[in-house]
């Protein structure tokens, strides 16, 4: 059991971190005590904002000796309450936002070392200046930080070709629960010293250690990209198109997003400055993007394959972006879906994954299961067809108090969705992690073997439970 911080501990932390690194001011802390969706709110005895790994380690040692809980936080853009302290006011919020340096860029090796507080968009910009690219992006790139992306094993829209954050991490620096520093930043291709500790911190949500820096794989900056907005009849047809493009084009295909017309309609209604790429409406759309060195070759490959797909009846209509601005306009439609749906009213968001070949099955079958159990609900699915990640949003029956309905039925709706996902061999969290939102559902539905292993690792590294208690593991 953790304890509340004593006045002497708070004084010691204030002396250690200074005025910029320590605050008990309620107004200063307020923006960081609720999650991005506003679903969870907590309190903290103080906010710690160290500027170096050594300061993080010294602060953790003080807290470990006192038995005081720490909640690490990056950009606070998570979706499951994983970086929000509890309501007790006894926990300390540990912000990594002051640790925002790119320490090293090795252009020839295509590796960069970035501190935990580096914002993803800033990291992208820094790499482009050196002719390199970090091949992970997502809608929250203006606020998400490297440490948070590592700790949640973030995915985004390029997982199809480059994998999740775990695949892009070449090394990790982290502070362990006893205040010791694990220096695993060396980007070793071969290292057989037992468990791969750097990957243990990917997706751990700050429950095993505080990630302070990461060595990250880069790729050459793309000289060209071609983007298409494609109208299709169904997710099954979209999957057939994915297989066709992947076989014909290969590694140039970096993005393949599936979007129903209902989601596009919500974006057009709520997001100023957006417009539909196609004149006619279609049941489903695919947003596909190719990236490479030769613009003409990319264009010929994409146009040729889509023309053949039109002839084969896989595609109903196509709009090709003529330049980068139009490509960004297409992606803005995709990236604005969550914002538009929030404007439409309350909904239950489920971020899940299933095997790619079964994603159309889940999208077709789950709404029927929901409607049978909860008459009047509406389910919308969109997401990364290339990697099986479904964003599955369930809206309450119309005409009533949506928030009250969710409060009464939300847990049972999510249980039905997650049970179906597990039946298909999937995961109840594809991105964003477990946090506190999915913690109890994970404990209820996942396999005993997995849960026992997770608890064993947690206890082994953090036996007193001071790191992010109440998250991930019940």
N, C-alpha and C positions, 0 to 999 in steps of 0.2 A: 504494500500500500504506500502511495506517495503522501507527502505532507505539505501543508501550506508553507510558503516561504516566510522565514522570520525577518524581522527588521534588520538584523545583522547581516543576513544573506543579501538582502536588497541593497544595503549600503556597500557591501563588498562588490557586488555586480556593478553598481553605479561608479565606484572608484575604478574598477577594471576597465569599463567601456567608455566612460566619459559622457559628456552631455549629448553628443551625437549618437551614442550607442546605447543609451539607457533612458527609458521614459516611463512614468506612471501617469502621464497626462491623459485624461479620459478622451479629450477631443482628438489628440494625436493617435490614440489607439483605435478609436471608433471604426474607421474604415476597414480595419483589418480583423475585426471581431465578428464578421459575418461572411458567409460564403458568397460566391459570385451570383448564385441564384436567389439569395436572400432566404433560403430555407432554414439555415442554422445560424443561431446567434449565441455567442459565448461571452465570457468575461476573462480578463487576465490580470494578474497582480502587477505585471510590468511587461514592457516590450523591450527585448534585447536586440540590438542591431550591430553586431560586431562587424569590423572592417577587414579582418584577416582570419585565416585558419587558426592561428595561434590564439586569437581572442575567443574564437568559438570553443576551442579546446579548454581554455582556462575557465570560461563560463560554465561549460558542461561539467568540469571537475568540481566546481563549487556546488552546482546543483546536485550532482551525484552524491557528494558527501552529505548534503542536507536532505536527500531523498525527495527532491522537488521535481515535479513533472515539467517537461519541455515540449512545446508544440512547434515544430519547424514549419516555416512558411516561405514560399517563393513569391510568385506574382499574385497569389490568391485568386487564381482563375479556375480552380477546380470545380467539379460538378457534384461531388459526393460528400462535402463537408469534411474532407480529409485534413484541412489545414486550419480548422476552426477550433478554438479551445472550448472546454465544457463550460457549464454555467456556474461552477463553484467559485470562480475567481481565484483559485489556488494555483492555477497553472501559469507558466511563463511562456509568452509568445516569442519565438526566436526567428527574427526576420533576417533573411540572407540578402536583402536588396542592396545593401551597401557594398557587398562583395561582387562588383560588377566589371571586373577587368578581364579582357582577353589576354592571358599571360604570354602566350606563345603561338605563333603560326609557322608551321613548317610547310612551305609551299611545295617542295619536292616530294615530301612524304605524304602530303595531303592530310595533315593532322593539325588540329588546333586545340589548345588547352584554354578552357573558359571557366571562370568562376561561376558559382551557383546563381548569383544574382544577375547575370547577363541576360537581358531581354532578347527573346528569339529574333525579333525584327532587327535589333541592333547587331546581333551576331550575323544574320544574313548579310546586312550591309557591309560589315567588316570583311567578310569573306569575299564578297563580290569585288571589293577594292583590290584584292589580290588575285583575281581571276579564278576564284574557287566558289563552290556552292555547298551549303549544308542541306542535304536533301530530305529535310523534314519541315513541313509547314502545316499550319492549322489556322482556324479562324481567329484564335486569340493570340496571334503572334506578337501583337503590340503590347501585351502584358505578361504573357507566360515567360517564365525564366528557365534557364538551363537546369538548375537544380530541381525545380518542380517537374520538368519534363522527364528527367532521369528517374525521379522518385515515383512517378506514376507510370513509367514506361510508355510515354505518349506515342501516339501513332500518327494521325493526320492523313493527308490525302495522297502520300507517295509511298505508302507501305507496300503497295503492289510490287514495286521494283526495288525499294531500298530497305524494307523492313521497319520495325518499330525502333524506338530509341535504343533499346538493348542491342540491336544489331549495329548501331552507329557509335556505341561507346567503346573506345579503345582502352580506356583506363579511368580510374576513379580515385579521388581523394575524399576521405570522409573522416569525421570525428565519431568515435565509438562512445557508447553510453558511460564508460568510465573516464572519458576525457582524453583518451589516447588517440593519436592520429594514424589512420591507415593511409599510407602513401602507395597507391597502386596506379599512378598516372603513367608509368612507362608503357608504351603501346606494344607490348610483346605479342608476337604472333604465336609463339609457343611458350607455354608455362604450365608445367604439370606438377605444381606444388599443392595438389589436392583440390578442394572446392574452389570454384572460380568466384572469389569474393567480390570482384567488381560487379559481376552480374547479380549477385545477391542483393545489392542495394538498388538495382533497377526494378522498380515496381514495389519496393518495400514501404513506400509512403511515409518515410521518416520514422518508422517503428524500430529500425535496427541501427541507424546511424544518421548523422547529418551530412549529406553530400555537400562538400565545399567547393569542389572543382571536378571537371571531367575532361578527359582527352577524347576528342570526337573525330570520327572519320569524315572526310570531305570528298567531293568529286569536282572535276573541272566545271567551271561556269558554262552553262549551256549557251551555245552560239545561236541556237534557234529553237523555237517551239511551235507546234501547230495544235490548235484547239478546236474541237467540234462539239456542237450541241445537236443531239440526235433524238428524233422522235421515234419511239418504239411502242409495240403493242403491249408487252408484258415483261416482267422480270425474267421469265424463261427465255424469251427472245433476246433480252439484253445479255444473259449469260452465254447464249450461243454466239452473239456478236463478240463478246469478250474473248472467248476461246478462238474465234476466227482471227481477230486482230493480234492476239498474243502469239499465235502460231506463225502468222505472216510477218509481223513487224518486230516481235521479240523485245529486246531490252529498251527500245525507244519508247514503248508504251509505259508511261509513268503514272497516269491517273485514269480512273474509270469509275465514275460516280453514278449512282442510280437515284433518280428523283421522280416522285409521282407528281401528276399535274396539280393535285391539291396543295402540295408544298410550294410549287412555283406560284400558284394563284395567291397564296398567303403573302409571299414575298412581294409580288406586284402590287398588292393592296396596301401593304404596310411600310415598305422601304422606298423612300423617295428616290427618283432618278433611275429606277430599274425598268426594263422593258423585256418583253418576251422575244427570244431570238427567232422564233418561227411564227409565221403568220397564222397557221392553224394550230388548234390544241390537239394534244395527243395524250393517251392514258399515262404514259411514262416517258421519261427522258434519260438519256445518257450524256454525261459530260466526260469526254475523252480527251486526253492530252498526250502528245508525243514530244519528246525532248531529244535533241541531238546536235551534231555539229554542222550538218548540211541542210540549210533551209529548203532548198529545192527538192532534195531527195525525200525529206520528211513530208513535204506537201504532196509529192507524187505518190508516196506510199499510202498516206492517209486517204487522199482522194480516190486512188485506185481501189483500195479495199472497201471504202464506203460505197463507191459506185457498184462494185460487185455485190455488196450486201443489199443495196437497193434492188438490184436485179433478182436477187435470191429471195426477196420479200422479208428480210430481217429488219430492214429500216424503212420507216414511213416518210421521213423527211430529214434534211440535214442543213444546219447553218455552220459555215466555216468562218472562224475568226480571221479577219484580214490583217490584223496587226496585234501588238501586245495590248493596246488599250481595249480592243474587243475581247481578247482573251481574259483580261482582268474583269471585264463586264460579265462574262459568262461565269467566272469563278465567284464573283460577288453574289450572283443569284444563289449559288450553292452555299456559300459561307453565311448568308443572311437568313437561312431557314429557321434556325433556332430563335433568333431575334424576332422574326415575323410571327412565329407560333406563340411566343410569349405575349405578343400584342393581341393575338386571337383569344387569349384567355388561359386559364390553368389547364395543365395536362400532366400526365405521368410520363416522364422520360425514362426510357430503358436503352442503355448502351450495351449491346450484347454482340456476341459473335457466334457464328455457326460455320461448319465447313462450307466452303464457297459453293459447291454444287448443291447444297441444301438451302441456300439463302432464298431462292424463289419459293421453295416449299414452305419455309417459315412465314414468308411475307403473305403467301396465299392462305395458309391454314390458320395462323394465329388469330386474325380478326374474326374468323368464324367461331373459334373457341371462346373468344371474349364476348362476342355478341350473344352466344348461347347462355353464358353465365351472367352477363351484365347487360341486359337489353338496353339498346340506345347508345352504347359507347361507339366511338369512332377511333379507328387505329390508322396511323400513318407511318409508313416505313420509308426511310431513305438511308443512303450511306455508301460505304466503300465496297462495291460488289467485288472488286478485285481481291479483297482480303477477307471477305465474309463478315465485315463489321456492319451491323444493322442498328441504326438509330430508330427505335420503335416507340412512337409517342401515342399515348392513349388519352383521348379527350373524353370528358364526362358527357352524359346525355345532355342535349341542349334543353334550354328552357328552365333550368334550375340553378341552384347555388353550386357552381362547379367546385369551389374550394371545400364546401361542406361535404359534397359527395366524395371527393378524394380523401378527405379525412376519415370518412366512414368506410370506404371500400378500397382505398389505395393499396394497402398491404396485400389484400386478397387478389387484386388485379395483378400486382407484380409477381406474386407467388405463381399465378397461372402462367404468366409470360416466362418466368425463369424456369419453371418446371418443364415447359415445352422446349426451351433452349437446351436444357441438360439432356432431355430425351434424344435430341438430335446430335449429342456429343459436343455441345458448345460451351461457352463461358458466359456467366452472368455479368462479366465486366470485360469489354473489349478495350476500352480506353477509360481514362480518368481514375481508375482504381476502385477500391471497395469503400474506403473512408468510413464514415459512420452510417451513411445512408444504406449501404448494402451489407453491413457487417452481420447483422442478425440473420439475414436471408442466406448469406454464405454459410453460416454455422448450421442452419437448418437443412439446406439442400445439397451442399457439396459432399464429396466422399469423405468418410471418416479418416481414410489414409492421408488424404491431402491436408485435412484440418490438423491431424496429429503432427504432421511434418512441419506445418507452419508454426504451430504452437511451440514445438521443440526448438526450432531455430530462434524464435523470439525469446524464449526463456534462456537459451544458451548465450545469446549476445546481450540481452537486457534483462537480467534476472530480477531486478527491482522494479521493472516496468516504468521507467521514468520517461521513455521516448514515445511521444504521441499516444498516450493511453486512450483506450476506447475506440481506436481506429483499426480497421482491417481484421483483427482477430478478437473474437468475443471471449 
